[in-house]
Amino acid sequence: MLGLLVDLRDKNTALSAKLASAVAKRIQERVLGSYYLRADDTGMRVLDRDHPAGVKRGHIWGFVGAELVSFVYAPDWRAKHPAALLQGFTGYLQGDGYAGYGAMLRGDDEGEVIVPEERRLGCGMHIRAKFEKAAKGGDARAAVALAYFKATYRIEAACKAEALSPEARLARRHELSIPVVDKLYEWIQELHLRLVPNTPLYIATQYAINQEAAWRRCFTDGRFEIDNDEVERRLRSVALGRKNYLFAGSDKGAERLAVGYTLFGSCRMHGVNPLAWATDVLGKLQGGWPRERLDELLPDAWARSSPAAPAVGDAGAP
């Protein structure tokens, strides 16, 4: 089905691609209009005649929100591309410590703030990864931090296993998680002062200190996750795709790939068979389905209204 969006040699395919783009655009609107938005990006090789090497590094941004995922292609890693998408966003944004987020969220040249600091959420996985690297490098002290993270994630796993409501999960976090996080940061702050700069453990503690406020906000609302794992899992489909097609033939081709990943990635979030969904939805759109009822055809709604449709797993490429 991705080929449908990339190969535009006949009129029927062009029409299908246009309709698919309209659905992907509506998914993007739903995602970016959510209260809780998670974001991350990954690189993509794109052929470019004007580049000295004949190929450049573009980027695919992934956004998860409102139980859907939207992928957007940008021709480079400049912050202005995701910043343009977030104009008017009023919710909470979760991401890692990518330096470009600062520029992205500062907004335009007049200093308009797109997402204020108090609505930024950090990622526990990225903090933990720094300590894992230090541990693999032979610094046994990093195991202390990893034990605290293990305890925190064990609490989160129990909340999900018990299917707690957001309110109940928040109460559980106040009772059990926050004390663990407090002890973790007491240990980090005390140790950091005694570490040699630029060593792996120093880098880990410094990153943790820089991300503390943003990560602690994750524990203030039971709807928030404590890491950005969901969007990173969605981006794995792009990484898998890169191993197969190696590069996009142009910026336009990469944009069509982003449309395909949006549609089929959202299908996989709901266990929907992408081919069954696309066959039904594109057929309805070509038959004159009202545009004001487009939300009824999105994968989340389609999954509820088409229980007999064959399901798929939630892993692999779209």
N, C-alpha and C positions, 0 to 999 in steps of 0.2 A: 504493500500500500504506500510506502514512502515513495516508490517510483512514480506513483500517480501524481505526486506533488512536484516532482522534479522534471519529469518528461512531459513537455507541453507541445508535442508535435501535432496533435489533432484538436479539433474544436471541442469534442466531448471531454477530453482530458483537461483542457484549459478551463472549461466551465466547472468541472469537478474541483479543480484547484482553487478557483475563485470562491466557490461555496465553502470549501474546507477552510479557507483563510478567514471567511466571515465567522465561522464557528470558533476558530482559534482566537479571533479578536474578541468575541464575546466571553470566552473563557478567561482571557487576559483581563478584561474589565471586571469580571467577578473576582478573580484572584487579587488584583490590585485594590479592590474595594473592600477587602476583608479587614477585620479588626486585628488579626494576627498574621503577619506575613513573614515567611522565611526566604532568604535569598542566598545564592552562591553562584559561582561561574566556573567554567572550564574552557580550555583553549580548543581551537579548531583550525587546522591548516586549510587555507583557501587560496586557490590559484589567483594570481594577480599579475597581469602583464606589465604593470607599471612598477612593480617591486623589483629591486635589483636581483633578487634570488628567484623571481618568478612565482613565489609563493609567500604568503604572509600569515601571521597568526591572528585570526579573528577570535571572537569569544562568544560562547553561548551562555546567557544568563538564565538561571532557573529560579522561578518564584513559586512557592507553595502557599496556598491560602484558600479558604472556602471549600476545602475538600477537593481541590483541583490543582493542576500544575500547569504553569505557562512558561514556555521557553522563548527567549528573544535573542536574536543574533545581533551582535555589534561588531563592526569592522576592526575595532582595536579595543584596548583595555582602558581607554580614557573614561573617567568617571561621569562625563556628561551624558553618556548613553543611558545607563540605568537611572541617572538623576532625572532625565526627561520623563521617564516612565513614572517616577514617584511624585511628580508634581501633583499636589492635591491629596496625597495619601495622608490619612489622619490616624492610622492605627499604630501598632507596635511592630518594629522591624527587627528580625533576628538574623545575625550574621557572625562571621568570624572577625579576626583582628586585621583584615585587609586594610592597608593604609588608605586605599582609595575611597573607603567608605566615608572618611572624614571629609574629603573634597566633595564626594557625591552628595552628602547630606548638608553641606554648607549652602548649596544652591547656586544662585547666579552671582555675578560680579558685585552686586550690591549687598551681598551677605545674607540673602534670604535663607532661612533655615527650613529645609524640607522635612527632615525628621529630627526633632530636638533630642538631645542626649538622654533625657528622661524617658524617651520611648524607644531606646535602643536596647536590644537583648543580646547577651553574649552566648557563647557556645562552650559547654563543658567539655565536649569531645576534643576541641582544639587545645584547650588548656591542658587536659590530661595527656594529649599526644606529646607535648613538650617534655613532660616528666617521663613518659615512656621512652623517648629518645635518650634522655639522660641515663635512664636505667640500663638501656641496651648498650650505652657507652661505658658501662662499668661503675657508675656512681650508685652505690647501694642506698644512699640516703633518699633517692627518688622513690624508693619503695614505700616510704612513709606516706607521701602524697597519694600514691596509687591506692593504698589501703583506704584512705579517706574517700577517694573517688568511688572505689568499689562499694563502700557502705552506702554512699549517696545513690548510686545506680540500683543497688539492691532495693532500696526504699521505693524508687520509681517503678521498678519492675513489679513489686508487690501491689502498688496502687493500680497498675494496669491489670494485673491478674485478678484483682478484686473488683475491677470495673467501677472504681470509685467515681463519683460525680466530681466536677471541678471544685465544688465547695469542700467536699470531703478530702480531696487530694491536697487542697491548700491547707486544711487543718492538719493533715498528716505531715506535711512539710514543715509547718511551724513547730510541731511536736518533735519530730525526729530529724528532718533534714537540716534545718537551720543550725542546730547545735553542732552537727558534723562539719558544715561549711565554716562555722565560726572557728572550730578547732583547727581545721585545715589552714585557714588564713593566719591564725596565730602562729602556727608552725612556719608558714612561708615567710611572714614578716620577720620573725626572729632569725631564721636561717639566712635570709637574703643578705643581711648586713655582714655576714661572715664569709660570703662566697667570693671567689675570684671572678672578676668581670669577664664576660664573653665565654665562660665555660658553659657546657650544656645545661647544668643545673641552674646556673645564674640566669641564663636566657629563659629557662622555664619559670623560675620564680618571678622574674621581671615581667614576663608576659602575663602571668597569673595576676600580678598586682595591677597591671594596666587594665585588665579585663574584669577586675573584681566587681565594680559597680554594675557593669552591664550584665554579668553572669548572675549576680544576686537578684536582679529584677526578674529573672526567670522563675524564681521561687515565690513571687508575689501574687501570682494569679494561677489558679488551677488549670486554666486553659493553655498555659504556656508549657512547652517542653523545656528541658534543661540543656538541650543541645540542638544542633541544626541537622541532625541525622536524616530527617525525612527528605529534605531537598537534596542532600548529598546522595541519597539512595536513588533519587530520580535522575540525577546527573550521570549515574553509572551507565544508563542506557546510551548516553552520548559517547561516553568513553568506549563502550563496547562497539558502537557504530564506527568510531574512528579506526578501529582495528580492521574493519571490513572495507570501508570505502576510502580510507586513507586521507582524503581531502574533499572539500567542496569545490566545484568547478568555477564558482564565482560568488560574489556577495549575494546575488539573487538566489542562487542555488542554496546557499547557507540559510537564507531567510525561509525558503520553502522547507528545508529540513527542520527548522525550528517550529514551523507550523505542524509538521508531521509528529514531532516529538510532543508537542502540546496536546494534540488530539489523542494519540495513542498512549501517552504517559498518563493522561487523565483517565483513559479507559482502564488501564492497569491498576490505578488506585482503587477502582471499584470492582475489580475482577471481571470486567467486561471484555468479551472477545472483540478485538479491534475490527476484524473483518466483518463480523455480523453487525456491529454498530455502524461502521462506515457505509455498508451496503444499504442499511435501513435509512440512516439519516440523510445521506446524499440523495437517495431516491426520493425521499419526502421533500427535500429542498428543491430538487429539480421539478417536482410535481406541483410546486407553488405553495409550500408550507409557509404560513404567515411569519414574517420576520419578528413580529412582536411576541411570538410564542417560541422563540429560539431556545430559551432556557429549558424548555421541555425536552429538547433533543440533546442536551449536554450529558456527558457520561454519567454523572451522579443521578440525574433525574431519569435517564434512560434505564439505568440499572434497576431502579425501583419499579418502573412501569413495564419492564420486559423480563420478568423473573425466569422465563423459560429459555432465555438466550444463553448459549454456551459460555461458561466462564473460563478464565485463564488465570494463571498464577500471577504473582506480583513481582516478578523478577525478569531480567533480561531486557533486550532492546524492544522498542515499540515496533 
